[in-house]
């Protein structure tokens, strides 16, 4: 009696379900604190400036493109530039 092995292809709905479960499983430890505690959506430039001068400043990531941060006036001192492009 031959056993037939079924395969899952990229276009199958089951593939996307499995992928979603894996992504959720991997992301949940990072998302759980945000879901439980919540977070501030926006802060003002004044609040950010104050936070950056604190003894323990936040780790700030600037995701703007290099052309957006090319001018000195557009840079945020202490920010780590990691463009999304």
trRosetta pair geometry for C-beta under 8 A, 3 or more apart (Angstrom, degrees):
i j d omega theta_ij theta_ji phi_ij phi_ji
8 12 5.3 -116 -162 54 76 147
8 14 5.5 -108 -131 95 119 113
8 15 5.0 154 160 -75 111 87
8 18 7.1 43 155 11 166 147
9 12 5.1 113 59 -19 70 103
9 15 6.6 -82 90 -46 35 142
10 15 5.7 -175 -138 151 26 167
11 15 7.2 79 55 32 18 141
12 15 4.5 106 67 -9 87 101
12 16 7.6 -161 98 -1 55 80
13 16 5.8 -56 -156 37 42 109
13 17 6.4 44 148 -22 70 105
14 17 5.4 -53 -147 36 36 115
14 18 6.3 35 155 -18 67 104
15 18 5.9 -57 -151 38 28 108
15 19 6.2 29 152 -19 64 109
16 19 5.4 -51 -142 39 33 115
16 20 6.2 37 156 -22 65 104
17 20 5.8 -52 -148 34 29 111
17 21 6.5 28 153 -18 62 105
18 21 5.8 -55 -150 35 32 111
18 22 6.4 31 153 -18 65 106
19 22 5.8 -56 -149 37 30 110
19 23 6.3 28 155 -17 66 107
20 23 5.8 -54 -144 38 30 110
20 24 6.2 30 156 -18 64 108
21 24 5.8 -56 -146 39 28 111
21 25 6.2 31 154 -22 64 108
22 25 5.7 -54 -146 35 29 113
22 26 6.3 23 157 -14 65 108
23 26 6.0 -59 -146 40 29 107
23 27 5.9 13 161 -8 66 118
24 27 6.0 -65 -135 47 26 102
24 28 6.0 46 163 -50 64 100
25 28 6.2 -35 -143 2 22 118
27 30 5.7 -70 -167 47 58 106
27 31 5.4 43 145 -18 90 117
28 31 5.7 -65 -133 45 31 105
28 32 5.8 46 168 -42 70 102
29 32 6.1 -39 -140 13 24 117
30 33 7.6 -61 -176 27 32 98
30 34 7.7 17 143 -3 62 113
31 34 5.6 -67 -160 44 48 112
31 35 5.8 43 149 -22 82 110
32 35 5.7 -59 -143 39 31 109
32 36 6.1 22 163 -14 68 111
33 36 5.9 -60 -140 42 30 105
33 37 5.6 -6 175 13 70 115
34 37 6.8 -64 -123 54 19 86
34 38 7.1 52 -178 -120 53 14
34 39 5.5 -30 -141 -22 88 119
35 38 7.9 15 -167 -71 14 49
40 43 6.1 63 123 -59 135 89
43 47 4.2 -113 178 86 105 133
43 48 5.6 127 108 -54 119 84
43 51 7.6 15 153 -12 159 140
44 47 4.7 100 53 4 77 100
44 48 7.1 -141 95 -3 43 85
45 48 5.6 -54 -148 37 34 113
45 49 6.3 38 154 -23 67 104
46 49 5.8 -52 -148 33 30 113
46 50 6.6 30 153 -17 63 105
47 50 5.8 -56 -152 37 32 111
47 51 6.3 32 151 -20 66 107
48 51 5.6 -55 -147 37 33 112
48 52 6.2 30 156 -20 67 107
48 60 7.8 83 -162 -108 109 141
48 76 7.8 -49 146 -148 132 130
49 52 5.9 -56 -147 36 29 110
49 53 6.7 19 156 -13 62 108
50 53 6.1 -65 -152 38 31 104
50 54 7.1 51 148 -43 62 92
51 54 5.7 -34 -161 -1 38 119
51 57 6.3 105 142 -141 70 74
51 58 5.7 1 153 0 123 108
52 57 4.8 42 -141 -139 43 129
52 58 7.4 -67 -84 37 62 80
52 60 7.0 -22 -95 -21 106 144
52 76 7.8 -145 -88 172 158 99
52 77 7.2 116 162 83 145 84
52 78 5.4 155 -157 57 116 151
53 57 7.2 84 -4 -86 12 112
54 57 5.5 146 60 -80 83 60
57 60 7.5 -49 149 -16 107 105
57 78 6.2 -32 125 172 157 150
59 80 7.1 -6 -179 5 82 125
60 76 6.5 -92 128 118 143 134
60 78 6.2 69 39 114 122 90
60 79 4.4 -70 107 -111 111 77
60 80 6.7 153 87 16 57 75
61 79 6.9 122 -130 -169 10 87
61 80 5.3 -34 -107 70 63 95
61 82 5.4 -31 -162 32 106 114
62 69 6.4 91 137 -85 138 143
62 75 8.0 -43 -90 -146 177 58
62 76 5.8 164 -75 36 131 117
62 79 4.1 62 -28 152 113 135
62 80 6.8 174 18 76 79 38
62 81 4.9 -32 71 -103 108 63
62 82 7.2 132 67 27 53 60
63 82 6.2 -28 -101 83 65 74
63 83 6.2 105 -172 -131 51 33
63 84 4.9 40 180 -35 109 98
64 68 3.8 -106 168 89 119 135
64 69 5.2 131 90 -40 118 100
64 74 7.7 -108 103 158 161 119
64 81 7.5 -58 59 -140 77 94
64 83 6.6 -50 102 -108 30 84
65 68 4.8 97 56 4 74 103
65 69 7.4 -172 90 6 39 88
65 83 5.0 69 -111 -137 44 131
65 84 7.9 -68 -69 43 72 73
65 85 5.6 34 -105 0 100 132
66 69 6.1 -72 -143 51 33 93
66 70 6.2 63 154 -64 68 87
66 81 7.6 84 -93 163 67 137
66 83 6.2 -65 -31 -49 70 146
67 70 5.5 -19 -146 -19 34 121
68 74 6.3 -148 154 162 61 148
69 74 5.3 -150 -125 111 43 112
69 75 5.6 80 -167 -89 93 73
69 81 5.9 -150 78 -120 171 134
70 74 7.2 35 49 50 46 132
71 74 4.7 82 69 4 90 106
71 75 7.6 -152 96 -20 51 83
72 75 5.9 -49 -157 14 40 116
75 79 7.3 -163 -177 44 71 116
76 79 3.9 58 84 -16 105 133
